[in-house]
């Protein structure tokens, strides 16, 4: 099961880190930006991504590839997205496609097929559950068929997330608690050997109190944890996202690794590796040894 695979890689590397390949062309070193057309830019981004993957694949268990950074480059950018996913998979990493897809019926089925169906597909996809069960069912069905997973947006890391997600419903629950409960229910019957289902949740590191509530409510839901680093989250803040033994989540860091060379100097891929190692040490200082209990 895909979340079992991710957990085993996390335990093996003692590192619940996901490197976010949210690669804007502007993040590339100046010497790589001497192209003007979309095809040239996409090729440069792919070269950059491959070097990053090569430098961290023995340190981290997973990458998250955000499609929004590739789509502005047109067809060449979309091709770069898929080539990046494929390269990371060949390097043994679990690949999360960050596309936040959502729709109903036949349209949702097409989104699901695009990201979770074919040979070029990713391992796990971020989805938006705010259209309800019929917007998630096509994704969860393909997850069962093809050993894939999804992360449902539950409590996001952005500053204004509380405008909707923290509102209280008539039954006293917040919207994020309701969405978390739905994610837990959507995953019923799909748990692997470590007790987590194929339906995970996005829970931001920037809201530790909410994360504590969700971790207690959702014992079978694996968390994707954004917000570390550039968005203000730190290891101490995100510890509430984890269960005993440091289990139950993976922490994303994008700009802090991709752009590490801008602060550290030197070659960008060497700086990325150093930042990934530093992040692993930071998480370990709070979570301790990661092990199944």
C-alpha positions as CSV (number, residue, x, y, z in Angstrom):
1,X,0.0,0.0,0.0
2,X,1.4,3.4,-1.0
3,X,1.3,5.0,2.5
4,X,3.0,1.9,3.9
5,X,5.7,2.4,1.3
6,X,6.0,6.1,2.3
7,X,6.2,5.2,6.0
8,X,8.8,2.5,5.4
9,X,11.0,5.0,3.5
10,X,10.5,7.5,6.3
11,X,11.6,5.0,8.8
12,X,14.6,3.8,6.7
13,X,15.8,7.4,6.2
14,X,14.7,8.6,9.6
15,X,13.3,11.6,7.8
16,X,9.6,12.6,7.4
17,X,10.5,15.2,4.8
18,X,8.9,15.9,1.4
19,X,10.9,18.2,-0.9
20,X,8.5,20.5,-2.8
21,X,9.5,20.9,-6.4
22,X,7.5,24.0,-6.7
23,X,10.1,25.2,-9.2
24,X,9.5,28.7,-10.6
25,X,11.9,29.6,-13.4
26,X,13.0,32.6,-11.4
27,X,14.4,30.2,-8.7
28,X,17.0,28.9,-11.1
29,X,20.6,30.3,-10.8
30,X,21.2,33.2,-13.2
31,X,23.5,31.1,-15.5
32,X,20.5,28.7,-16.1
33,X,18.1,31.5,-17.1
34,X,19.7,32.6,-20.4
35,X,16.7,31.3,-22.4
36,X,13.5,33.1,-23.4
37,X,11.1,30.7,-24.9
38,X,8.8,28.3,-23.0
39,X,10.6,25.1,-24.3
40,X,14.0,26.5,-23.2
41,X,12.7,27.5,-19.8
42,X,11.0,24.1,-19.3
43,X,14.3,22.3,-20.2
44,X,16.2,24.4,-17.7
45,X,13.7,23.7,-15.0
46,X,13.9,19.9,-15.7
47,X,17.7,20.0,-15.5
48,X,17.4,21.9,-12.2
49,X,14.9,19.4,-10.8
50,X,16.9,16.4,-11.7
51,X,20.0,17.8,-10.0
52,X,17.9,18.5,-6.9
53,X,16.4,15.0,-6.9
54,X,19.9,13.5,-7.4
55,X,21.2,15.4,-4.4
56,X,18.5,14.5,-2.0
57,X,17.1,11.1,-3.0
58,X,19.2,9.2,-0.5
59,X,18.2,11.7,2.3
60,X,14.4,12.2,1.8
61,X,11.6,9.7,1.1
62,X,9.4,11.9,-1.1
63,X,8.9,14.9,-3.3
64,X,5.8,17.0,-4.0
65,X,5.6,18.5,-7.5
66,X,3.2,21.5,-7.7
67,X,1.8,21.6,-11.2
68,X,1.0,25.4,-11.0
69,X,4.7,26.2,-11.4
70,X,4.8,24.2,-14.7
71,X,1.5,25.2,-16.4
72,X,2.6,28.8,-17.3
73,X,5.2,27.3,-19.7
74,X,2.4,25.7,-21.7
75,X,2.8,22.2,-23.2
76,X,6.5,22.2,-22.6
77,X,5.9,23.0,-18.9
78,X,3.3,20.2,-18.5
79,X,5.7,17.8,-20.1
80,X,8.4,19.0,-17.7
81,X,6.0,18.3,-14.8
82,X,5.5,14.7,-15.9
83,X,9.1,14.1,-16.7
84,X,10.0,15.4,-13.2
85,X,7.5,13.0,-11.6
86,X,8.9,10.1,-13.6
87,X,12.5,10.9,-12.8
88,X,11.8,11.1,-9.1
89,X,10.0,7.8,-9.2
90,X,13.0,6.2,-11.0
91,X,15.1,7.5,-8.1
92,X,13.0,5.6,-5.6
93,X,11.0,8.6,-4.2
94,X,7.3,8.6,-3.5
95,X,5.8,11.3,-5.8
96,X,3.0,13.6,-4.6
97,X,1.3,15.6,-7.4
98,X,0.1,18.8,-5.9
99,X,-2.8,19.7,-8.2
100,X,-5.7,20.1,-5.7
101,X,-8.1,18.6,-8.2
102,X,-11.9,18.7,-7.6
103,X,-15.1,18.2,-9.5
104,X,-17.9,15.7,-9.8
105,X,-19.1,12.8,-12.0
106,X,-17.4,12.3,-15.3
107,X,-15.1,15.3,-14.9
108,X,-13.8,14.0,-11.6
109,X,-13.2,10.7,-13.2
110,X,-11.1,12.3,-15.9
111,X,-9.0,14.2,-13.3
112,X,-8.5,11.0,-11.4
113,X,-7.5,9.1,-14.5
114,X,-5.0,11.8,-15.5
115,X,-3.1,11.7,-12.2
116,X,-3.8,8.2,-10.7
117,X,-4.7,6.0,-13.7
118,X,-2.0,5.8,-16.3
119,X,1.6,4.5,-16.4
120,X,2.9,8.1,-16.1
121,X,0.8,8.8,-13.0
122,X,2.0,10.0,-9.6
123,X,1.7,8.1,-6.4
124,X,-0.4,10.5,-4.4
125,X,-2.6,13.4,-5.4
126,X,-3.8,16.5,-3.5
127,X,-7.6,16.9,-3.8
128,X,-10.2,19.4,-2.7
129,X,-13.1,17.8,-0.8
130,X,-15.5,20.7,-0.7
131,X,-17.8,19.3,-3.3
132,X,-18.5,16.4,-1.0
133,X,-18.4,12.6,-1.5
134,X,-19.2,12.5,-5.2
135,X,-16.2,14.7,-5.8
136,X,-13.8,12.3,-4.0
137,X,-15.3,8.9,-4.9
138,X,-13.7,8.7,-8.4
139,X,-10.3,9.4,-6.9
140,X,-10.6,7.0,-4.0
141,X,-11.8,4.3,-6.3
142,X,-8.7,4.6,-8.5
143,X,-6.6,4.6,-5.4
144,X,-7.9,1.2,-4.5
145,X,-7.4,-0.2,-8.1
146,X,-3.9,1.2,-8.7
147,X,-2.3,1.4,-5.2
148,X,-2.5,5.2,-5.0
149,X,-3.4,7.7,-2.4
150,X,-4.9,11.2,-2.0
151,X,-4.4,14.1,0.4
152,X,-7.6,16.0,1.1
153,X,-7.4,19.7,2.0
154,X,-8.5,19.9,5.7
155,X,-6.6,22.7,7.6
156,X,-4.4,24.6,5.2
157,X,-1.3,26.6,6.2
158,X,-2.3,30.0,4.6
159,X,-3.1,33.0,6.9
160,X,-6.7,33.3,5.8
161,X,-7.6,29.7,6.0
162,X,-9.7,30.3,9.2
163,X,-12.1,32.6,7.3
164,X,-13.9,29.4,6.3
165,X,-12.2,26.4,7.9
166,X,-12.6,27.7,11.5
167,X,-16.3,28.5,11.2
168,X,-18.5,26.5,13.5
169,X,-21.3,24.3,12.2
170,X,-24.7,23.8,13.9
171,X,-23.4,20.6,15.6
172,X,-20.5,22.5,17.2
173,X,-17.7,21.2,14.9
174,X,-15.5,23.5,12.9
175,X,-15.5,23.2,9.2
176,X,-12.0,21.8,9.3
177,X,-13.1,19.2,11.9
178,X,-16.0,18.2,9.6
179,X,-13.7,17.9,6.6
180,X,-11.2,15.9,8.6
181,X,-14.0,13.5,9.8
182,X,-15.1,13.1,6.2
183,X,-11.5,12.3,5.1
184,X,-11.3,9.7,7.9
185,X,-14.6,8.2,6.7
186,X,-13.6,8.2,3.0
187,X,-10.6,6.1,3.9
188,X,-12.5,3.4,5.8
189,X,-11.6,-0.1,4.8
190,X,-8.3,0.8,3.1
191,X,-5.9,0.9,6.0
192,X,-2.5,-0.7,5.5
193,X,-0.3,-2.5,8.0
194,X,0.7,0.7,9.8
195,X,-3.0,1.7,10.3
196,X,-3.3,4.6,7.8
197,X,-5.8,4.6,5.0
198,X,-5.4,5.7,1.4
199,X,-7.1,9.0,2.1
200,X,-4.7,11.4,3.8
201,X,-5.2,15.0,4.9
202,X,-3.4,18.3,4.3
203,X,-2.8,19.9,7.8
204,X,-0.6,23.0,8.0
205,X,2.3,23.3,10.4
206,X,1.3,26.9,11.1
207,X,-1.7,25.9,13.1
208,X,-0.5,23.6,15.9
209,X,-3.6,23.8,18.1
210,X,-5.8,22.8,15.2
211,X,-3.3,20.1,14.3
212,X,-3.5,18.6,17.8
213,X,-7.3,18.4,17.5
214,X,-7.1,16.7,14.1
215,X,-4.4,14.2,15.1
216,X,-6.6,13.0,17.9
217,X,-9.8,12.9,15.7
218,X,-8.1,11.2,12.7
219,X,-6.1,8.2,13.9
220,X,-6.2,6.5,10.5
221,X,-5.4,9.5,8.4
222,X,-1.8,10.3,7.2
223,X,-0.9,14.0,7.1
224,X,0.8,16.1,4.5
225,X,2.2,19.0,6.5
226,X,2.9,22.2,4.6
227,X,4.1,25.5,6.1
228,X,7.6,24.6,7.4
229,X,10.3,27.1,6.7
230,X,9.3,30.0,4.4
231,X,5.7,30.0,5.6
232,X,6.8,30.3,9.2
233,X,6.4,26.8,10.6
234,X,9.1,25.1,12.6
235,X,9.7,21.7,14.1
236,X,8.3,22.5,17.4
237,X,5.0,23.8,15.9
238,X,4.4,20.7,13.8
239,X,5.0,18.1,16.4
240,X,1.3,18.0,17.1
241,X,0.7,16.6,13.6
242,X,2.5,13.3,14.6
243,X,1.4,10.3,16.6
244,X,3.7,8.3,18.9
245,X,7.0,7.3,17.4
246,X,7.0,10.2,15.0
247,X,4.5,8.5,12.8
248,X,1.6,9.8,10.7
249,X,2.9,12.6,8.6
250,X,5.4,14.0,6.1
251,X,6.6,17.6,6.2
252,X,6.9,19.6,3.0
253,X,9.6,22.2,2.4
254,X,9.9,23.9,-1.0
255,X,11.7,27.2,-1.2
256,X,13.8,26.5,1.8
257,X,15.5,23.7,-0.2
258,X,15.1,24.9,-3.8
259,X,16.5,28.3,-3.0
260,X,18.9,27.4,-0.2
261,X,21.9,28.4,-2.5
262,X,20.8,32.0,-2.3
263,X,21.6,32.1,1.4
264,X,24.3,29.5,1.6
265,X,26.2,30.2,-1.7
266,X,27.8,27.5,-3.7
267,X,26.2,25.1,-6.2
268,X,22.4,25.0,-5.9
269,X,22.1,21.2,-5.6
270,X,24.8,21.0,-2.9
271,X,23.0,23.7,-0.9
272,X,19.8,21.9,-1.4
273,X,21.3,18.7,0.1
274,X,22.7,20.6,3.0
275,X,19.3,22.2,3.7
276,X,17.6,18.8,3.5
277,X,20.1,17.4,6.0
278,X,19.6,20.4,8.3
279,X,15.8,19.9,8.2
280,X,16.1,16.2,9.0
281,X,18.2,17.1,12.1
282,X,15.7,19.8,13.1
283,X,12.8,17.4,12.9
284,X,14.6,14.7,14.7
285,X,15.4,17.1,17.6
286,X,11.7,17.3,18.2
287,X,10.3,14.0,17.0
288,X,13.1,11.7,18.1
289,X,13.6,8.3,16.5
290,X,10.8,7.4,14.0
291,X,9.5,3.9,14.5
292,X,6.3,1.9,14.3
293,X,4.7,1.2,17.6
